[in-house]
């Protein structure tokens, strides 16, 4: 068995094993073992990748290819470059932390872990695929369990949020499927066979008229899950209603499929379409950054604040991708990672606060630092990392994005960059206000004084997420060098 | 012609033998033995289905009236398997409610006669044989719809069905007579050579098409569907939506691809409009249905719209995908109808509200239902996803991207109402959920086969490749 397929097979085995679990204890142990193996494999993959990269200069390494549907030339073909490797590492970290955070889930625990890990298997499969069809299959597998996860274990108007989220994401993937078929039926433009293989399509000159039609379909198909304005509306309500681990996984990982897909498919396979459309989508993405930031200021519910902040930060990823240069793209990928970890941290912390106080209203919380200092301290650190304090991953990401974006010599891009940079200030406003209000200051509700401190599993989950944030923040060079080498072949198509 | 060549009709002869054996059994059995008809019929049909997996030559009989080839033979076996699942799912209902009234044999014989009709219909080599097959398919079902004679809705459904079928058959027959008037033949192959695009020929084709459109319940010929499904016993509704519809789709495809080849520019336009109308109307009506039978009726109208997408490509890809999708559709719909049947037999409940909290009391049934609905909605890795994606591909291969776009929009709308059922079963908690019950072994076997089909047909690619390999028989 090759090193990559295991990333799909281990979750499937875990799900099958979970079917035999009888209660919460057995389910979480099985889930934990499965995802711990997954986590260990992803750490191993990073080192294996670095070792392989030293001797192998192909775009993708650890490739494997098996014919699936002969008549359509569909293959199960897999491979990774630096970008997929770091995304896989991010996913396994967040999933593992999510298992710890859901340690005490008591309603239908087995089904919860089954859905969560099914979702994870879709995400892993998506990141290792190099065949459009296989990738699309995994993408939809990753989206649909969300309906059950939010609908059954969520809170608030969970049924509506779950329905809205599922329909918008599946609608987007439906649009995406038209785009994929468009690419597929144009992949013989140079006289070769029809193919779904990404790298074979990349060597074909798809006619520019077709690119102009199919680029927006593919872009929007992916951008909806990446919370592009005005298709972001599923995100705040979905995140607010979802249970903690699901918000973490969704904002932390699932929304990254959007940026990744745009990078890997939309821009790589339809470069001329991308160049023609980039300005239009750039305006939408810039608007999303500002809109999300101001939206977060206006919210009073902790989860909504974080959800709007995610819209803002993920629009920044799209913004950076549309800037089409190496530094901005490196920034985009680091931003994906950084946001994935930080937003997962935030959602985990909000979940802990909510689990204790049973409210997420900003006005009803205050002075919690003294009650549970461990959670409080993490809240502050996460907040600071989120607004881009040097020494944490957020700073590295935003620095790269903005430096890259400002390298464009023309007025249009520079003005947009200046506008978007201003969102940093807004971000500081809502983060500092939120952290200051709920952690510092006087205790607003005396009932809260008796609340329990953080438990061991909560601490493990938080620390697990914080370690990579600090590593990226302190030693960004290794990561960005690793990413830059992999970005190069993708960037060349657009220059 | 010799006796050996009659073996080309192996499936038909086998089925006819079963029917006769069942009737003999009915005559010579006493009251206590009546219940044994169910396992007896199931075993015979299972044997006939298994024989269907053995290869068979292609050829013609009776001067070209009857023909068979790998594609038709495969499809007959699929239909036979479908009916086998259907009978397995009906066994409990038959045992509890029908045997006592001494009507079980009739039920099985009527269903098998209708199946025999579909065999002759799709194997037809001329319009006469086609018409006989069509009638043989329809008439037994009309009796079956009225099976629960004590229910008013059942009788109402039967009258609606027989009237609209008679009208549809009449329209078809009129179309055939016009075609005969222009070409002077009723043989498919001879007609394909002579037929030219004339007004009379087009008119004939349109009448013929509308007759079949009734059977497939395409918009605007769909009005009977929901009422008849609601009135009929669940397994009969299931038969109508799965077997009779599937067979009608296949013969429509064959005739459009072969006989009406000269009229391709005309009928693609008609099909294009009909697809859009069918998908939208089916979807919009399905949105607000409460009764599960009506719900599945409208959902199956929408599915028919999707199936026709494959007609637009007029090549091997389209043929293979239609056969493939219909096979998948048979398993998915039988899964859904099977669960409705099980619940209705156990608790007499058929409304979506009654399903609330079902997962907490009957998890396995809910899971089968979810698999079936997700397969109908086209969610990977279930079979329906592959079927639908390949149908999109078939339409896109001829450049119908706008059509594909409309189809995916409809797929998303459809997902909404499939999720409504999932919502009721999984998300909701009810004060009065359907209590836990244990279905009979036949039902469980029937649901199990359907679930395995849903899981396997999609991901296991050799099935598609096998279908593709013989899908060029009607294209030359």
Interface residues (C-beta under 8 A of the other chain):
Chain A: X68 X69 X70 X71 X72 X74 X133 X136 X137 X140 X141 X144 X147 X148 X151 X152 X158 X159 X162 X163 X166 X167 X170 X171 X174 X175 X177 X178 X181 X182 X184 X185 X213
Chain B: X317 X320 X374 X379 X380 X381 X385 X389 X390 X392 X393 X396 X397 X401 X404 X405 X408 X409 X411 X412 X415 X416 X419 X422 X423 X426 X427 X461 X464 X465 X468
